[in-house]
Every structure is written in C-alpha cells, then in structure tokens.
Amino acid sequence: MTSTSGANPIFQVDADSIGWITFDDPKRKLNVLSEDVMRDLAEALNQAHAAEREGLIQALVIQSGKIRSFIAGADVHEITKLKDPLEAEQKIQLGQAIYGELESLSVPTIAAIHGTCLGGGTEIALACQHRVLSDSKTTKIGLPEVTLGILPALGGTTRLPRLVGLQASLELLLTGKQIDSRKAQTIGFAQEIFPEALFGRMVRDFALDAVELQPRTSRRKKKFLSRILDDTLLGRKIVLSMARKRVTTQTGGHFPAPLRILDILDKHLGGSISHSLAAEARLGAELIVSSVSKNLLHVFHTREAARKGNGADAKETDSSTVHVLGVLGAGIMGGGISQLAAYNGVRVYMKDIHHKAITSGLHHAQALFHKATQRKKLSRRQASQLMELIDGGLEYYGISSAHVIIEAVAEQMDVKKLVLRETEEFVRDDCIITTNTSSLSVDKLSEALSQPDRFCGMHFFNPVHRMPLVEIVRGRDSSEETIASVYAFALQLGKVPVVVDNGPGFLVNRVLGPYLNEAGFLLEDGASIQQIDTAAREFGMPVGPLRLIDEIGFDISSHAGASLHKAFGERLNPSLALVALSGTDRLGKKGGQGFYQYERGGKNNPDESIYGELQIPVPAEPQKFSDQEVRARLVLQMINESAHALQDGIVQRADQVDLALIMGTGFPPFRGGLLRFADTLHPRSILYHIRKLEEVYGTRFTPAPLLIDLADRDRTFYQAFGA
C-alpha cells in the first residue's frame, strides 16, 4: 500500500509489515510543514489507519528522506500571512486533529529522527509513542516558536511537560533553544540513540520489536526535590511562579508568548489534554496575529534573506570557503576574531609587532574557548583541538597562505596604511585584505594598496563572539567579487552580514552616535542617569545609552563622537557633558568608573559623584522630563539619522537599517526594527514631533530632507525603500 504519487509525505508498507510515513519534499532542502504537506500527512495517516484495521502493519515509523534533517517546522511564510485570529485558530485545530490521528493509532508509532527536528517536527515526535534519535551532530531537537512570538500549538506545550517533566520542558518552551541527542535522552525525550551509520537498520529492528515494548522514557531517576517540584501541584506552582518572574525580568513583559505558555501550563498541566490543546489553539491564534509576532517574523525573514544573500551580495564565487585567515593585530579584537574563526574550523595566524601582544591575543582566545566549555558549547577536548588552529608571531611569512586578511591594528590612519602596504607584499595575488576599522575611511585606507579592488571593510562588533553583526564596507574600488567573497566568509563564521557603503561611522555607529549624544544632552538638561537609561530599557533596548557608553568606554565613545562631528558639523555638536567626561580619569566599565559603580557589586547603581565632576546639579524629584519625552528625544535622533544614511546611500533598503541595528545594537526585535517602528508612527507624525524638538533644541533636531520628502509624499520608509 503506497500513497498517491507526488504526495509528501508518502505512506508505504514493507515486507515486514512495518508502515513508513516518509517526508521528503522534492522542492526544498528541508522538510517544512506547509498546508499541502499537512493535507498529504492527513491522507497518509488515513491509509495507516486503514492498514491497521486490515492487520497489514504491526508498527508505524515516521521518518525523513533528507540526509541531514527530519522536519524543520511549519512554513513560516504561511504563518506570516495569517491575520484573522478565527482563521488561525481553525488552522491550528485542524493541525491538532491530524496529530491526534497519529496519536490514536493502536500500533506502536516511532519517530525516527536524524538531523534537524524543530517546531512542528518535534510536535509530531511528541504525538508518537516512541522517539529514537541518531547520534549525528546534526540531530537537534527544539521548539523555537517562542522566538517568533508564538507558542507550540500543535501539542508541544501540552505534551512535552507530560513527557519530560515541567522543569526540563520549560528550558525548551521558554527559550527556543535546541538540544542534542544526548541531552534529549537525558531529559526523557529520546528513548534510544542509534549510531548514524547504522541508523536505518536499527530503526527497523526497533520497529520490529516495538510491539513488545511499552512506551517509556529514559529519564534518569529524579532527586526528591525535583520530584516534588515536577509532580505535585504546589511544586508546579512554585516552578511556574519562578519562571514567570524570570521571564518578566528578562523581557520586560514585551514578549507575550512565554507568558501565554506559562498560562497554559498553570491552568491545564494537571488536567485534561483536550482542554490544554484548546487553550493552545486559542492563545496560539491570538499570538500569531499579534503585532509582536508579525514584527518578529519580519525580523526572521530579514535575517534569513541576509543568510541566503540578496542581490549582488549572494553572487557565487570560487573562493566562498576560507580555510586560512591572517589577523593583523593581536589585541582584544584580533584575539576575538581569531577565536571566532578557529571556532568555525578556520586556521588562523595572528601577526603583531610585540611578543607580549601575541601572548595576550592567544590568552584572550583561550579564555573565550574556556567560556564555551563552561557553557557546554564545547567539550574540553574540542576546545583544545580548535585552539590549536591559532598560531601567531612577528613575521609576515605566517600570513603568506591566507585566503583572507583582517587588519585589526590601532585605529590610526598612518599606522593602518603602513601595515596594509607591508601586508600586500607578502600575501597571495588572490588574497582579499579587509580592515576592521570602525571609524576610518575605507577609501583612504585603500590608497595604500596596489590592488584596491581586493580590499574592503569587515567591521566586527565587540565582543566578537557575542555580537552577530558584521558590516561589510564597500570601498569605491572594491570589486563585486571581493564583496561577495567577504559576505560568504562572514556567513561561514556564523555572522549576519550587512553590506554598507563607505562613510563616517558606516551605518550602526552613525545612527548610534546621535542617540548616545542625546543622552548626554538629556543629562545636561536635568534628567537623571537612572531615568534616561530606564526609559530606554522600557522601550526595549537591552541597556540604556549611558550604560552603553560605559561598556564602550569613554575614550572610544569620545573619539567616535568627534569623528561624526567633524563629518557632519553643527547638527552633531557633541554634548558638553560627554566631552567633559572624556577629560576625566573615568574610562567607563573597563576602568571601574563610569556612569555606574563597578566596584563591590554596585554595577546597577548610578555613580552620583559624576554629577559633581560635570558641575551638574544632582537631579531632584519630581522628574524634569516625562519618560515619554526622554524616549522621544533618544529614538527620534536614531530615526532622523537613519533617514540621512538612506539619503546618502550608505544602504539601499529600510530592512538593512533594521537588521543592522537589531544585530549590532540590540534594538528591540519585537518592534520589528527602527524603521518598521517608525512606519507605525508614519513619517508625517515623526516630522511633526522632530520639528517641535527643533524649535526647542535647535539644529541637532533639524529633520533630514528625506524625512520631509516622505512626509510630503505620504510614503513610509518601507514603501520608499523596500526590497
């Protein structure tokens, strides 16, 4: 018995009376649960039920025909299109009913998982009686719905905690994190793990024996306290209450999905599965059509487009895989870049002019690998093997075989030019040279090279191992092949690349500069450190602007501000408060003194002695400004500068601005990005409020000509600068 030709998945029965439902979408690299696929799954399950009634099958296996993936989840494009909560709820209920048909089979059902198993794929596995996994490194289990502002609504929220226990399930449900086979077996999701090379044969043997097996998990016996917390009403209440507090603290209440998950578990975990599924459908539908989910889905699509490349950035090149990297400069950035490259299997040679610097760079890389082992990202053996990929020295010969060079020496034009000129003499003719400069002109740096077409900017953000963005800076002579190759290398390193044109501050620092500068003006005008930063955090920024200046360092912040002032003149006159601080002994967090206290665990407390150094009165209650006024001044500066950057051609599209700021500054993704948020206000409204601020504060709030044009033409940023 076989499903209809062309269907995906298909149902087949083999000579051993094992039924097989196989997902293998011929049009996609990964199996995705679209409406068509769900319809075919329903038909395959109907055939499985018929075969069961006729005694033709003794077990049913769900498997994938793909080499490295099981099922990657639902079709995100179809979710994005849903706008009616009633329609969304009906579609969820239909999916639940299909999975219910799988669960209702009386023969043993087995999910044979090799490769990526996410979202709806994990929920299919949960509807089976047994789950067996391959030991492949590609096998990952996860429920990432919460990262898209939704919840696992095809039974994941209901079935997972009943299978693995409440505490273990929350780790997956509330974070969207993925776990490997061993972890899946430890928590009780996987019943068996089979070697990848023998997976197919061992799945068959398991299916033949499954009739004699009872559905079970391999959960280790829990300790007494864990049993109390997982298996009693009071214990579950405690766990859920603690989880709610943690989620609220981490998200500021801006992300409703994890809270709705906790609502379902609080009301239904000890009760009826059908009632829990109904709550999944109802609350899941509400989340799907919410603005937060639509914004997070927008960010997902934008990031995926960047990962796949778009336009000229996606051009295929013969040099798309880099095996050897040269890093010039063994400071914090050089060491961080070297560690990142080695982590991704690239051999690295760090070049510096001092042995002490090389030693320091190697120690920094080693420390980052040590942190990765502490976070269970790597074993000690893996970390040691990867660290061996990094070498360093004082001579240029070490970079002679490099495919790419990243210059990360001192931020001084003459020094960088000298290093670049010397480097070009020792590298291969086809080697691409890049600069990690954050503030110097890529075009001026290229003047030191005889092959400027093989040169561009590759601006990493600090800390390198955590910040996902890389700005790829196109110089006037950079070839398309060079940009495409560096773009591909950034992807190879697991980064999110955005191509920008050369210009002061490039994109992120240019937009961030007026935002930080305005925080200084707010301080001068009588707003407190705490109010300024709290207002920004309540908007959704990960840290406030003054805390961010502490993190960046007063010296670096001052240098960047001076560069922007020199480039753009009066509208970026630096705040006198920030200028004054650059002349003090305070360096920010790295020096132990900034806007906040960093000694004796006081990092969350503003250092009020700073007001005296600035000769500013300590702000008194009541507040001089409302939180809304503080937020308006900060955010409108970013929007206005983004309009200038678009007008200057630093980037071509609004979504590039949004992706860069989300990945480079932590701009709140639940707002969809800076310009997507601006479009919800509309340029007409933004122009009105900026002009009001211009009347009070002068030229730094003079609206960008582009903003005036958009308002006059009644167009949004995305209408004018869409893909």
N, C-alpha and C positions, 0 to 999 in steps of 0.2 A: 504494500500500500504506500503510495507516494503522493505528495501534494501536487497541486497544479503546476505545470511547467512555468517558469518565470517568477514563481512566488518567492518571497523572502520573509520569514523562514519557510523551510520545507519540512514535511514530516515523512519519515521512512521507517520501515520495519526490516530488521536484518534476519539472517537465518537463525540467530539465537533467541528470537522473539524479544529483542530489545527495540524499543521505539526511540527514534532520534529526531529531535527538532533542531535543525541547523540554521543558524543565522549567517548569511554571507551575502551582503549587499554588493552586487557587481558594479555599482556606480560610485561607491565610496571606499575610502581606505579603511574606515572604521564602521562598525555596525551602529546605527543610530535608530532610535525608536520613533519613526515618523507615523503619521496616521495610516499610510499604506502598509507599513510594516506591522503595526498593531492589528490591522484588519487581517493580514496574512497569518499572524500569530493566532488570532481567534479561530481561523479556519484550520490551522494545524492542530490546535487543541481539540477542535470538534472531531477531527479524524482520530486523534489519540483516544478520545472517549469512546468512539465507535469501535476502535481496535480493542480497547479494554473490555467492552461489553461482549465482543465476539471471542475473547480469550486469546487474541493474537499477540499481545505484549505482556511481558512479566515485569517490565520496568521501563521508565522513560527518562532519557538523558537530554538535557538542554546544552547545546554546545555551539561553538563558533567555528566557521570555516576560515576565519582570518588567522594570519600567522602570529600576530602579537596582540590581539585584542579580543575580548569577549563581547561586551556591549558597552559603548561609551556614553550611554544615557539617552535622554529624549532629544528630539530635534529642536534645538534652541530657537531656530527661526520660526517654527510653528508656535512656540510659546510666546515669542515676541509679538506675534500678530493678534493674540487674544486680548480683547478689550472689554468684553461683556462678562461680568462675574457669573451669570447664569450659564452661559455657554461654556465657560471654563470649568464650572462645577460639573456640568453634564459630561464633558470630555474626561475629566478625572474619574467620575463614577463609571464610565464605560471602561477605562483602563483598569480600574479596580476589579470590575466584573470579569474581565479577561484573565487577570491574575488569579481571581477566585476560581476560575475553571481549572487552572493549573493546580491550585492547592487542593481542589476537591477530588482529583484522581485518587483512586484507591491503590493503584500500583505504586511502588517506590518511584519517586521523582528525584533526579540528581542534576544539580547544576555543575557542569564540568568547566571550570574557569581557568583559562590560560590567557594571560595578558590583562589589559585594562578592563576593569569592571566597575562602572560608575553609575550613579543615579538609578535610572530605571532598570539597568542591568543588575545592580545589586538587589533591587527590589524583586526582580524575577527570581534571583537566587534565594531570597528570603521566603518566597512562596513555595519553594521546593522543600522536600523532606530532608535531603542531604546536599551538602556542598563539598566538593573536592577541588583542590587547587593545585596548579603546577608550582614548582619551586623556582620558576623563572623570575629574574629580576624585573621583568616587565609586568608581572602579575601584581596588580594593585587594586585594592577594594576601597570604595569611597562613596559618600553621599554628598556631592558638592552643591546641592540645591541652595543651601543657605547663603552661599557666596553670590548667588544670583537674586537674592531677595525673596526666595520661595522656600518651600519645605518639601521633603519627600512625601508625596501624596498618593503614591500607588502602593501603600502599605509599609513603606520604610519606617515612618515614625511610629507605626503601630507594632510591627513585627520585630524590629531589631532589638528593642529593650527586652522583649519577652524571650528572645533567643539568647542574648549575651549578657543580660543584666543592665540595670539602669545606668550605673556609673560608666561602664565601658561604652554603652551606646551614646552617651552624651558627648564623648570625645569625638565621635564621628558626626553626629547630628548637628551639633552647635558650631563646629569649625569647618566642616567640609574637607578635613584632612584625609589623606589616603594612607592606607596601611599595607604592609607586605604580607606574604603568605604566612610567615611565622607568627606575626602579630595577630593575624586573623584566626589562626588556630588557637593561640593562647587565650583570646577572649571568648572563643567558642563559636565563631562564625564558620570556620572550616572544620569539617570532620576528619579529612585526611589531606596530606600533602604528598604529591607524587613527583618523581623526577621528570623534568621537562622532556628528556629524550625518550622516556617510556610512558608518557602521559596518556596517549590514546589507548595503548594496550591495558594499562592499569585501570583506566576509567571503565573499559569494557568488563574487566574482571570484577570490578566493584559492582557494576550494574548486575552482573550475573549472580553475585552473592547478596544483592541488596534485599531480596525477598526475605532473607533470614535475619536481616538487621533491623533494629529498632532505631527510629530517628533519635539522634543524640548529638550532643556537642562534646568537644574535648576540653571544655573549660577546666582549668585547674581548680582544685577544691579551694573555695574562698575562706579567708580568715573570718573569725567570728564577727568582727566589726563590719566587714564587707557584707556578710550575710544579713546582719541587722539593717544596714543601710539599703540594701537592694531588695530584701524580701519581706520587709514589714511596712505597714502604712506610715508609721511615724518616721521610719528611716528614709523612706522615699520622699516624704515631705521635707525632711532636713536637706537631702541631696538637692531637691528641686529648688528650695529656697536659696541655698548657697549658689546654685548655678544661675538663678535669676539675678542675684546681686552682682555676680561676676560679669554676666553679660551686660547688665545695665552700666556698670563701671567702664567696661571696655568699649562699648558702643555709644555711650551717652544716650541710649534709647532711640538712636537714629535708625537702627536696623530692626524692624518688627519681626522678621522671620524667626530668629532664635527664640523670641518671647512667645510666639504662637506655638512653636514646638513644645515649649515648656507648659503652655496652657493645656495642650492635648494630653501630655503625659500626666499632668497634675489631675486632670478630671477623669481620664479613661484608662490609665495603665493597669489598674487593678480590676477593671471591669470588662464589659463586652467588647469584643473585637469589632463587631459591626458598628457599634456606636463610635468607636475610635476611628474607624475608616470614614464614617460620615463626617466626623469633625475634620479629618484630614482633607476631605473633598471641599467642605465649606470654607475652612480657613485658608486652604491652599489656593482656592479660586480667588479669594479676596486679595491674597498676596500677589498673585500673578498679574492682576490688573492694576496694582498699586503703582504710584509714581516711582517709589523707591526701586521696585523690581524692574520697571522699564528703564530706569537710569542705569542700574547695574547690568542689565542685559545690553544696553548701549555700550557700556564700557567693555563688556566681554567681547562684543562684535568688533569694536575698535582695536582691542588688543589682539584678537585673532587675525584681523586684517594686517596688523603690523607683523605678526609672527609669520604670516604667509608671504608678506611683502606686498607692496602695492605700487603700481606704475613702474617707473624705471628702477625703483628700489628692489624689485623682485627679479631683475634680469639675471639669468643663469650665467655663471662664469665657471671656467675650468678650475679656478682657484678657490672654490667655495668652501673647501675644508682646509683649515690651517693646522699643521702638525707641529710647527716650531715657531715660537714667539720670542722676540727680543724686547726687553723692557729697559729703557734708559732712565736711570734714577731709581735708587733703592730706598726711597722714603716710605711714608705711610701709604701713599697712593701706589707707588711702584710695587711695594710688597703685597698690597691688597690685590692689584691687578694680576700679579704673578700667581698668587694663591688661587684666584678665581680661574685662571687659565689651566693651572695644574689640576684643579678640582674637576675640570672638564676634559682631562686627558691630553692637554697640550704641553709639550716640552718647552721650558722657559729658561732663558738666560738673562739674568739681571746684570746690567753694566752700570758701574758708578766709578767715581774717581778716588774713593776712600774705602779701605778695607772695613773700617768701622761701619760705614753706611751699608755695605753688603751684608755684614753680620746682622745689623739691625733689621734690614729688609727680610732676611731669612728667618729671623726670630719672629717677626710680625706674621709672616706666612705660617710658620709653625704654630703660633698661638691661635690663628684662625682655624687651622686643622684640628687643634686640640678642642676648641669650642664645638666644632662639628661632631667630634666623638662624644662630647658631653651631651649634645642634643640628640644623640643616637642617629645622626645622619650618616655617619661612617663608623666602621669598626677601627680599632687602633691599627690593625694591620693595613687596612685600606688607606688610612690617613698617612701611614708611614710610606707606603708604596707611592702615593701621589706626591708626597713631599719630595721624594727622590727625583721627580721630574723637574725640580727647580735647581738651577745652578747659578753661580754668579762670579764676577771677577772684575778686574780693572781694565782688561784689554777688549778691543773691538772684535777680535777674531771670534769670540764666542757667539756673536750675532750673525756670522757670515752665512749661515744656512737658514736663517729665519725667513719665513714667508711674509710675516708682518712685524713691523717695529712699532712700539708705542713709546713715545717720548714723554716722560713724566718728571723732568728736572725742575729746578727752581723757576718760578713764574716771572722770569726776566727775559725780555726780548733778545738782548745780545747773547745771553747765555744759551738760550734755546737755539738761536740761529747757528752759533758755533757748534753745538752738539749735533744739530741736524746736518750741517755741512760736512763734519767729520764722519758721521754715520754713513752718509751716502757713498763714501769711498770704499766701505768695507762690506756692503751688502750685495746680494744678487741683483741682476738687472731687473728681474720681475718682482722684487720685494716692494711691498707697499709700506710707506712710512706714514705714521699718524702722530698727532700731538694731542696730549690730554689737557691742553690749556683750557682754563675756564674763563679767561678774560682777554687774552691777546689775540690779535688779528691773525687768522689762518693765512690770509693773503700775504701779509707782510712776512710771516714765517716762511712761506713758500719761496720767497726771494732768495733764500739761502741754498736752494736745491737746483740742480741742473735738470731734474725730471719732476717738475711741479705737478704734472698730470697724475703722478703716482703718490700724491700726498693729500691728506685731508685731516680734519679734526675727528678725534674719537674721545669725547668728553664723558668720563665716568663721574659718578657722584659718590660722595663719601658718606658712610662706609661702603666700599665697593661690593662687599659680599652680601649686603642687605638691600641696597638701592637698586631697583630693577632697570632704571632708565639709562640709556646711553644716547647722547646727542651726537649724531654723525654730521660733522660740519663740512658742507660743500664749499671749497675754495673756488675762486674764479677759474683756476686751471685744472681742478680735479676732474678726471675723466669719469664717465658714467660707469665704466668697468671698475674703477677704483671704489666708487661709492657703493656699487653693488657688492663687491667683494668684502668690504668692511661691514656692510649691512649683514651679509651672511655670517661673518665672523662673530658679530655681536649676538646673533641668534644662536650660533654654536656655543657661546658662553652662557646661554640661558637668559640673556638680557632682552629688554624691549627697546628696539632702536627707533629713533625718530630722526629723519633727515632734516636739517635746518641749513639755511644759508648763513654765510659769514656776516657777523655784525656784532656790535658791542653787547656783551652778555649773552650772545646767541639767543636762545628763547627763554629757558627756565629762569636763569639768573636775571635776565632783563625784566621779566614780569614780576619776579620775586623782589627785586630791588625797591621799586616804589612802595610795595606792601610793607617791607621792613622799615623803610624810611618814614612811612606814615605813622608807624608805631612810635618812632622817636618824636614826631611832631605831637602826637597824642599825649605823650609823656610831658612834653613841654607845656602843653595846654592844660594840664592838671589832671589827666586821667592817671589812675594808679597802675603799677605793673600788673597787679592781680586782675584788675578789671579788663585791661587790654588783652591779656592772654586768655582769660576766662571767656571773654566774648568770642574770640577766635575759635576756641575749643568747642564752645556751644554751637557754633556754626558748623563744626565738623572737622576742623583742622586737627591734625594729630598732636601738635604742640602750638602754643601761642607764638607770635612773632618775636617777642623779647626772649623767650626761652630758646627759640631757634637761633637768634643772634648769639646767645651763649654757646650753643652747640657748634656753630660755625666758627666762632672766635672773633673777638672784637677787631683784631688786626686784619684778618681776611675780609670781614664784612666792610670795614672802613676802606680797604683797597678797592673792593668791588664797587662800593658806592661812589668813590672818587672817579673811577673809570666811567661809570654811567653818567655822572655829572659832566665830565669832560666831553662825552659824546653827545649828550642831549641838552646840555645847557640849563637854563633857568628852571624849566619845569621839573628838573631832578636836582634842584639845590638840596644838599644834604641837611638833615636835621642837625641843628647845633648841639643837641643833647648827645647824639651819636658821635659827632665829631669830637666833642669834649671827652667822651669816654675813651676814644682811641688814643688820647694823650695821657691817660692814667696808667697805673700798673695793672689794671684789670685786663685779663685776656679772655674772660668767659670761662666755660667749664674746664677747659684744658689747663687753666691757671689756677683753678679753685676759687676764682672770684668773678662774679658777673652780676646779672640782674637777680640771680638766685644764690642762695647759700649752698655750698657743695661740701662743706666740712661737717663732721659729726652727724651725718644723716639728715642734714637740713635742706636737701635739694628741692623740696617742694615749697619752701618758704622764701618769699622775696627778701632780698637784702636791702632793707630800707636805708642803710647808710649811703646807698648810691645817690639818693636824692640830695644829700648834703654835698657830695662831690660835684653834682650837676648844678648846685645852687638853685634847686627847685624845691619849693615848699612841699613837705610831706602831704599828699592828698588827704583832705579831710572829708568826712561824711557830712551831708549826703553827696553822692557822686555828682560831679560836674556834668557828665555826659550820660545819656542813657546807653545801655548796652547796644541798642539798635543803631545809635549814632556811631558808636565805635566800630561796629561791624561794617556799616555802610562806608565809612572812610577807608577801611582796610580793603574791602572787597572791590569797591568801585575803582580804586587805584589799579588793581590787577586787571580788571576788565578793560579799563581805558588803555593800559599799556599793551594788552593783547591786541587791541584794535590797531595801535601803532605798529606792532610787529607784523600783523597781517598786511597792513597797508605797505610796509617796507619790503614785503616779500620774503621775510625770514622763514615763514612756512606758507603753504598754499591753501591749507584747509583748516576749518574750525576744529575738526576732530583730532588733528595733530597737536593743536594747542592743548586740548583737553587731555589727551593721552599723556603728553609730556608733563603736564602739571600734576596729574594724578600719580604717575610713576616717579616723578622727580621731586615733588614737594609733599605728597600725601594729601593733595586737595581731595575733599570728601567724595569718594566714588558714588555714594548714594545720591549725590546731586547731579551725577552724570558728567561732570566736568565743568570748568569755569564758564565756557561759552554756552554750553547747553543750559546751565543755570541762568546765564544772562538772558537767553532767549525766553525763559519762562517769565522774566520781568519785562522783556521787549526793549529794544534799543531806544524807543521813544521815551519810556519811563526812565531808563538809565541816563539818557541825555538830560532829562529834566532835573534829576537829582544831582548829577555832576555839575550842572550849571549853577544850582543853588549853592553847592560847596565852593565853586569857583568865586562866587560873589563874596564869600566869607574869607577864603584862604588863598585866593589868587591863582597864579599861573600853573601851580602843580596840579590843579584840577581842570585846566583847560581841556575841553573834550577833543579827542582825536578827530581829524577830518573824516575818517572812515565812519566813526560813530554818528556824526552829523548826517553823513550821506545815507546810512542805513535807516536812520530815523525819518529822514525826508522821503525816502522811497518806500517806507513801511515794510522793510525787509529785516529778517533776523540774520544772525551770523551764519547759521546753518543753511539758510536759504541762499545766501550770497556766496558762502564758502563751503558748500557741501562737497561730498565726494564726486 
